[in-house]
Amino acid sequence: MTRSTQAAGNRISTVLGRKLGAELLRLRDGSGRTQQQAAGAISATATKVVKMERGWVPMRDPDIRALCEFYGVREGRTVNRLLGLARLDRERRKAKGWWKQSPQAEAVAEYISMEDVAGGVRTWQQAFVPGLLQTPEYTRALVVSEGVWTDPDEIEGVVDVRMKRQERLEGSHPLQFYAVVWEAALRQQVGGPDVMRAQLHRILELAQLPNVRLQVLPFRAGGHACMAGAFSIVSFIEPEAVDVVHVDTIAATVWVEDEAESATYSSFFDRTARLSLAPKDSLRLIENISEDMH
């Protein structure tokens, strides 16, 4: 696991860069090669290999192919997966995303940039409505209650950032969004009953989109695999790319980049989804909660 985006001087470590670097390091260790030997294979310095393995720099396809051959990797699927990660990382680093212009997006810029290039997101939320489904009023009430932002203009900036993110649910290549939400998050009256009723109606609207799937985990489901906390699994269109997991804590953002660990989160998500109501039954419960809210 890695906390947030890491920087050292003018070197920037990205989630995808670290993931790719860790894969190359694993392959080098498995082959018994040193960093100096790896540097010779790509006609570079050992310092460059260090930067590559720590995810500090974008990686060229010829370097990846040369290193894979040097490490004895002949399996095409592995090489293609690494090349796919490298391409995604290069695109992410070059992106002139709208979020870079907003100070209120700085804390979540890495996640937004990943969401922007992702093919799909699966999210488990137990305390609040997922950001991609929130109304401006609900978001505003959340931000005020958190107390991190106090200036009205800054608060509105946070709201604008979250609303801008929702554009990924529409367009010619919309994000495939799958949310499992605990019933408590739908009953908690963030902003009061009027704000919450409008929020529930918004969820019902967005759930009609063909690329949005919503399930509610009801109270009666009892104990389940995801009780430890909320998380989002980010997937990519490229078939060889491995999922990464975003976990928000009170004090920090944690990225789960290891393939085995991300697979564990996927398994936990699937197990909790199986305990949840079917989409139609979930929407019916949301309607009932809205009607009963006062």
C-alpha positions as CSV (number, residue, x, y, z in Angstrom):
1,M,0.0,0.0,0.0
2,T,1.2,3.5,-0.7
3,R,-0.1,6.8,0.8
4,S,-1.0,9.5,-1.7
5,T,1.3,10.8,-4.5
6,Q,5.0,10.9,-3.6
7,A,7.4,13.6,-4.8
8,A,11.2,14.0,-4.5
9,G,12.5,17.2,-6.0
10,N,11.2,17.4,-9.6
11,R,10.4,13.6,-9.6
12,I,6.8,12.7,-9.3
13,S,5.7,9.2,-8.2
14,T,2.3,8.2,-9.6
15,V,0.1,5.3,-8.7
16,L,0.6,3.7,-12.1
17,G,4.3,4.5,-12.2
18,R,4.8,2.9,-8.8
19,K,2.8,-0.1,-9.9
20,L,4.9,-0.5,-13.0
21,G,8.1,0.1,-11.2
22,A,7.2,-2.5,-8.5
23,E,6.5,-5.1,-11.3
24,L,9.9,-4.4,-12.9
25,L,11.7,-4.6,-9.5
26,R,10.0,-8.0,-8.8
27,L,11.1,-9.3,-12.2
28,R,14.7,-8.1,-11.7
29,D,14.9,-9.7,-8.2
30,G,13.5,-12.9,-9.6
31,S,16.2,-13.0,-12.3
32,G,19.0,-12.3,-9.9
33,R,20.1,-9.2,-11.7
34,T,21.5,-6.0,-10.1
35,Q,20.4,-2.4,-10.9
36,Q,23.8,-1.8,-12.5
37,Q,23.3,-4.8,-14.8
38,A,19.8,-3.7,-15.7
39,A,21.1,-0.3,-16.5
40,G,23.6,-1.8,-19.0
41,A,20.7,-3.7,-20.7
42,I,19.1,-0.4,-21.6
43,S,22.3,1.7,-22.1
44,A,21.4,3.9,-19.1
45,T,22.7,4.6,-15.6
46,A,21.8,2.8,-12.4
47,T,20.2,6.0,-11.2
48,K,17.7,5.8,-14.1
49,V,16.8,2.2,-13.1
50,V,16.2,3.4,-9.5
51,K,13.9,6.1,-10.8
52,M,12.0,3.6,-12.9
53,E,11.6,1.1,-10.1
54,R,10.3,3.8,-7.8
55,G,7.8,5.2,-10.3
56,W,9.5,8.6,-10.6
57,V,9.7,8.8,-14.3
58,P,7.6,7.8,-17.4
59,M,8.9,4.7,-19.0
60,R,9.6,4.1,-22.7
61,D,8.3,0.9,-24.4
62,P,11.8,-0.1,-25.8
63,D,13.2,0.0,-22.2
64,I,10.4,-2.2,-20.9
65,R,10.8,-4.7,-23.7
66,A,14.6,-4.7,-23.2
67,L,14.4,-5.2,-19.5
68,C,11.8,-8.0,-19.8
69,E,14.1,-9.8,-22.3
70,F,17.1,-9.3,-20.0
71,Y,15.1,-10.7,-17.0
72,G,14.1,-13.7,-19.0
73,V,10.4,-12.8,-19.4
74,R,9.1,-14.5,-22.5
75,E,5.4,-14.6,-21.7
76,G,3.7,-12.1,-24.0
77,R,0.8,-11.4,-21.5
78,T,3.2,-10.1,-18.9
79,V,5.0,-7.9,-21.3
80,N,1.8,-6.5,-22.8
81,R,0.5,-5.8,-19.3
82,L,3.6,-3.8,-18.5
83,L,3.4,-1.9,-21.8
84,G,-0.2,-1.1,-21.1
85,L,0.6,0.3,-17.6
86,A,3.4,2.4,-19.1
87,R,1.1,3.9,-21.7
88,L,-1.6,4.7,-19.1
89,D,1.0,6.3,-16.9
90,R,2.4,8.4,-19.7
91,E,-1.2,9.6,-20.6
92,R,-2.0,10.4,-17.0
93,R,1.2,12.4,-16.6
94,K,0.6,14.4,-19.8
95,A,-3.1,15.0,-19.1
96,K,-4.1,18.7,-18.9
97,G,-7.0,17.9,-16.7
98,W,-9.4,20.5,-15.4
99,W,-8.7,19.4,-11.8
100,K,-5.2,20.9,-12.1
101,Q,-6.7,24.3,-12.2
102,S,-8.7,23.9,-8.9
103,P,-7.0,24.3,-5.5
104,Q,-9.9,22.4,-4.0
105,A,-9.1,19.4,-6.1
106,E,-5.4,19.1,-5.0
107,A,-6.1,16.6,-2.3
108,V,-7.9,14.3,-4.6
109,A,-6.1,15.1,-7.9
110,E,-4.5,11.7,-8.1
111,Y,-7.8,9.9,-7.8
112,I,-9.6,12.2,-10.3
113,S,-6.8,11.7,-12.8
114,M,-7.2,7.9,-12.4
115,E,-11.0,8.1,-12.7
116,D,-10.5,10.2,-15.9
117,V,-8.6,7.4,-17.7
118,A,-10.5,4.5,-16.0
119,G,-12.9,2.2,-17.8
120,G,-14.8,1.4,-14.6
121,V,-15.1,2.0,-10.9
122,R,-16.6,-0.2,-8.2
123,T,-17.2,1.5,-4.9
124,W,-18.3,0.4,-1.5
125,Q,-19.6,3.2,0.8
126,Q,-21.0,2.9,4.2
127,A,-21.1,6.4,5.6
128,F,-22.3,8.6,2.7
129,V,-23.6,8.6,-0.9
130,P,-20.8,8.1,-3.5
131,G,-19.4,11.3,-4.8
132,L,-20.4,10.6,-8.4
133,L,-24.1,10.4,-7.3
134,Q,-24.2,13.4,-5.0
135,T,-26.3,16.6,-5.4
136,P,-24.6,20.0,-4.9
137,E,-26.7,20.5,-1.7
138,Y,-25.7,17.2,-0.3
139,T,-22.0,17.8,-1.1
140,R,-22.2,21.2,0.4
141,A,-23.7,19.9,3.6
142,L,-21.0,17.2,3.8
143,V,-18.2,19.7,3.3
144,V,-19.5,22.1,6.0
145,S,-19.9,19.2,8.5
146,E,-16.3,18.0,7.9
147,G,-15.0,21.5,8.8
148,V,-11.9,21.2,6.6
149,W,-13.0,24.1,4.4
150,T,-14.6,27.2,6.1
151,D,-14.4,29.9,3.5
152,P,-17.7,30.0,1.4
153,D,-15.8,30.3,-1.9
154,E,-13.6,27.4,-1.0
155,I,-16.6,25.3,-0.1
156,E,-18.2,26.1,-3.4
157,G,-15.0,25.1,-5.1
158,V,-15.2,21.7,-3.5
159,V,-18.8,21.3,-4.6
160,D,-17.8,22.4,-8.2
161,V,-15.1,19.8,-8.3
162,R,-17.4,17.0,-7.3
163,M,-20.1,18.0,-9.8
164,K,-17.5,18.2,-12.6
165,R,-16.4,14.7,-11.8
166,Q,-20.0,13.5,-12.6
167,E,-19.5,14.3,-16.3
168,R,-17.7,10.9,-16.5
169,L,-21.0,9.2,-16.1
170,E,-22.1,10.6,-19.5
171,G,-20.6,11.1,-23.0
172,S,-19.6,8.8,-25.7
173,H,-17.4,6.6,-23.4
174,P,-19.0,6.8,-20.0
175,L,-17.5,5.4,-16.9
176,Q,-18.9,2.0,-15.9
177,F,-19.9,2.7,-12.3
178,Y,-21.0,0.1,-9.8
179,A,-21.8,1.2,-6.3
180,V,-22.8,-0.8,-3.2
181,V,-24.0,1.4,-0.4
182,W,-25.0,0.6,3.1
183,E,-28.5,1.4,4.1
184,A,-27.3,3.7,6.9
185,A,-25.8,6.1,4.3
186,L,-29.2,6.5,2.7
187,R,-31.0,7.2,6.0
188,Q,-28.4,9.6,7.5
189,Q,-30.1,13.0,7.0
190,V,-27.1,15.0,5.7
191,G,-28.3,18.6,5.4
192,G,-31.7,17.7,6.7
193,P,-34.7,15.8,5.3
194,D,-35.3,18.1,2.3
195,V,-31.7,17.9,1.1
196,M,-31.7,14.1,1.7
197,R,-35.0,13.5,-0.2
198,A,-33.6,15.4,-3.2
199,Q,-30.4,13.3,-2.9
200,L,-32.3,10.1,-2.9
201,H,-34.3,11.2,-6.0
202,R,-31.0,12.0,-7.7
203,I,-29.8,8.5,-7.0
204,L,-32.9,7.1,-8.5
205,E,-32.4,9.2,-11.6
206,L,-28.8,8.3,-12.1
207,A,-29.5,4.6,-11.5
208,Q,-31.4,4.6,-14.7
209,L,-28.3,5.2,-16.7
210,P,-27.1,2.0,-18.5
211,N,-23.6,2.4,-17.2
212,V,-24.6,2.8,-13.5
213,R,-25.4,-0.2,-11.2
214,L,-26.5,0.4,-7.7
215,Q,-27.1,-2.0,-4.9
216,V,-28.0,-1.4,-1.2
217,L,-26.8,-3.5,1.6
218,P,-29.7,-3.6,4.0
219,F,-29.4,-3.6,7.8
220,R,-30.8,-7.1,8.0
221,A,-27.8,-8.4,6.0
222,G,-25.8,-8.5,9.3
223,G,-22.0,-9.0,9.3
224,H,-20.2,-8.8,6.0
225,A,-16.7,-8.7,4.4
226,C,-16.5,-4.9,4.0
227,M,-17.2,-3.7,7.5
228,A,-13.7,-2.4,8.0
229,G,-14.2,0.6,5.7
230,A,-15.0,2.2,2.4
231,F,-13.0,1.8,-0.8
232,S,-13.1,2.2,-4.6
233,I,-11.7,-0.2,-7.1
234,V,-10.4,1.5,-10.3
235,S,-10.3,-0.6,-13.4
236,F,-9.0,0.1,-16.9
237,I,-10.1,-0.7,-20.4
238,E,-6.9,-2.4,-21.3
239,P,-7.4,-6.2,-20.6
240,E,-3.9,-6.6,-19.3
241,A,-4.1,-3.8,-16.8
242,V,-4.5,-4.7,-13.1
243,D,-7.0,-2.9,-10.9
244,V,-5.8,-0.4,-8.2
245,V,-7.7,0.3,-5.1
246,H,-8.3,3.7,-3.5
247,V,-8.9,3.8,0.3
248,D,-9.8,7.1,2.1
249,T,-9.0,7.4,5.7
250,I,-9.5,10.5,8.0
251,A,-5.8,11.4,7.8
252,A,-4.6,10.2,4.4
253,T,-5.3,8.5,1.1
254,V,-4.1,5.0,0.6
255,W,-3.5,3.3,-2.8
256,V,-3.4,-0.5,-2.9
257,E,-1.3,-1.3,-5.9
258,D,-0.3,-4.9,-5.3
259,E,-2.1,-7.3,-7.6
260,A,-2.8,-9.8,-4.8
261,E,-4.1,-7.2,-2.4
262,S,-6.3,-5.5,-5.1
263,A,-7.8,-8.9,-5.9
264,T,-8.6,-9.3,-2.2
265,Y,-10.6,-6.1,-2.3
266,S,-12.4,-7.3,-5.4
267,S,-13.3,-10.5,-3.7
268,F,-14.6,-8.6,-0.6
269,F,-16.6,-6.3,-2.8
270,D,-18.2,-9.2,-4.7
271,R,-19.1,-11.0,-1.5
272,T,-20.8,-7.9,-0.1
273,A,-22.6,-7.3,-3.3
274,R,-24.0,-10.8,-3.2
275,L,-25.5,-10.0,0.3
276,S,-27.0,-6.8,-1.0
277,L,-30.4,-6.3,-2.6
278,A,-30.8,-6.7,-6.3
279,P,-30.8,-3.4,-8.2
280,K,-34.6,-3.2,-8.6
281,D,-35.2,-4.0,-4.9
282,S,-32.5,-1.5,-4.0
283,L,-34.3,1.3,-5.9
284,R,-37.6,0.3,-4.2
285,L,-36.0,0.6,-0.8
286,I,-34.6,4.0,-1.7
287,E,-38.1,5.1,-2.7
288,N,-39.5,3.9,0.6
289,I,-36.8,5.7,2.6
290,S,-37.5,8.9,0.7
291,E,-41.3,8.7,1.3
292,D,-40.7,8.0,5.1
293,M,-38.2,10.8,5.6
294,H,-39.4,13.8,7.6
